Amino acid sequence: MTDTQGIDRDAWPTFFDGLTQDQEGTLITIEIVDQTIGDQFEVERKPFLASTYDPRDDVVVVTVDLSGDNPPTVLRHLITQPTEVDLSAPAPGLTSVRVLTADGPANLLHFVPRRALPESD
């Protein structure tokens, strides 16, 4: 069973900044759940770079590395006018964040650790 924790709006800036630190080095899948057009994946298992919430513009920004190059080619996924944010850990090592908007689809951010490379002698 998964426990889901709602995040208070006044804690969103700190939450998303902390998510950046906590999920550094993980892969992210961004899923858009919309009853009209169905579920869509914006990205699947790409390196997560950062997340932030800007209260002035009322937008969550999730930054993803699409290329693996240095400097990276990035995607900035914008979630405007969010109304609800919650966090769950469906399994050990996995983290999911759900961001709802008043008139749009649900945005699901799924984080999974990268597989460790085998150690060489």
C-alpha positions as CSV (number, residue, x, y, z in Angstrom):
1,M,0.0,0.0,0.0
2,T,1.2,3.5,-0.9
3,D,1.0,6.3,1.6
4,T,0.3,9.6,-0.1
5,Q,1.3,12.9,1.5
6,G,-0.3,16.2,0.5
7,I,2.1,19.2,0.3
8,D,0.8,22.5,1.5
9,R,0.9,25.3,-1.0
10,D,3.1,27.5,1.1
11,A,5.7,24.6,1.2
12,W,5.8,24.1,-2.6
13,P,8.9,26.3,-3.3
14,T,10.9,24.4,-0.6
15,F,9.4,21.0,-1.7
16,F,10.4,21.3,-5.3
17,D,13.9,22.7,-4.4
18,G,14.3,19.7,-2.1
19,L,13.0,17.3,-4.8
20,T,15.9,18.6,-7.0
21,Q,18.4,17.7,-4.3
22,D,16.8,14.4,-3.3
23,Q,16.3,13.1,-6.9
24,E,19.7,14.1,-8.3
25,G,20.9,11.4,-10.6
26,T,17.6,9.7,-11.0
27,L,15.5,9.1,-14.2
28,I,12.1,10.7,-14.6
29,T,9.0,9.8,-16.5
30,I,6.4,12.6,-17.0
31,E,2.9,11.2,-17.5
32,I,0.0,13.5,-18.5
33,V,-3.3,12.0,-17.5
34,D,-6.2,13.6,-19.3
35,Q,-9.7,12.1,-19.5
36,T,-10.3,13.7,-22.9
37,I,-7.3,12.6,-24.8
38,G,-6.1,9.7,-22.5
39,D,-2.7,9.2,-20.9
40,Q,0.3,10.6,-22.7
41,F,4.0,10.4,-21.8
42,E,6.0,13.6,-22.2
43,V,9.3,11.9,-21.5
44,E,10.2,8.3,-20.4
45,R,13.2,7.5,-18.2
46,K,15.3,10.5,-18.9
47,P,17.8,12.2,-16.6
48,F,16.1,14.5,-14.1
49,L,17.9,17.9,-13.7
50,A,15.7,20.1,-11.5
51,S,12.3,21.2,-10.3
52,T,11.1,24.5,-8.9
53,Y,7.9,26.3,-8.1
54,D,7.6,30.0,-8.9
55,P,4.8,31.5,-6.8
56,R,4.8,34.8,-8.6
57,D,4.0,33.2,-12.0
58,D,2.2,30.2,-10.3
59,V,4.1,27.6,-12.3
60,V,5.9,24.4,-11.5
61,V,9.0,23.9,-13.8
62,V,10.5,20.4,-14.3
63,T,13.8,20.3,-16.2
64,V,14.9,17.1,-17.9
65,D,18.0,16.2,-19.9
66,L,17.0,14.9,-23.3
67,S,20.4,14.4,-24.8
68,G,22.8,13.2,-22.2
69,D,25.3,15.6,-23.7
70,N,27.3,18.3,-21.9
71,P,25.8,20.9,-22.1
72,P,22.5,19.1,-22.1
73,T,19.6,19.6,-24.4
74,V,16.8,20.2,-22.0
75,L,13.0,20.0,-21.8
76,R,11.3,22.4,-19.4
77,H,7.9,20.9,-18.6
78,L,5.6,23.7,-17.3
79,I,2.6,23.1,-15.1
80,T,0.7,26.3,-14.8
81,Q,-1.7,27.2,-12.1
82,P,-1.3,24.1,-10.0
83,T,-4.0,23.5,-7.4
84,E,-2.7,20.4,-5.5
85,V,0.7,18.6,-5.1
86,D,1.2,15.3,-3.4
87,L,4.0,12.8,-2.9
88,S,4.0,9.0,-2.7
89,A,6.5,6.2,-2.6
90,P,4.9,3.3,-4.3
91,A,7.9,1.0,-3.7
92,P,11.3,1.2,-2.1
93,G,13.5,3.6,-4.2
94,L,10.6,4.9,-6.2
95,T,9.0,8.3,-5.8
96,S,6.0,9.8,-7.5
97,V,4.7,13.4,-7.4
98,R,1.2,14.3,-8.7
99,V,0.5,17.9,-9.6
100,L,-3.1,18.8,-10.4
101,T,-4.4,21.9,-12.1
102,A,-7.8,23.5,-12.0
103,D,-8.8,23.0,-15.6
104,G,-6.1,20.7,-17.0
105,P,-4.7,17.2,-16.9
106,A,-3.0,15.6,-13.9
107,N,0.8,15.6,-14.2
108,L,2.5,12.6,-12.8
109,L,6.3,12.7,-12.1
110,H,7.7,9.2,-11.6
111,F,11.3,9.0,-10.3
112,V,13.4,5.8,-10.5
113,P,17.1,5.3,-9.7
114,R,19.6,4.7,-12.5
115,R,21.0,1.3,-12.6
116,A,24.5,1.1,-11.2
117,L,27.2,0.0,-13.6
118,P,29.1,-3.1,-12.6
119,E,32.3,-2.4,-10.9
120,S,35.4,-3.2,-12.8
121,D,38.6,-4.6,-11.4
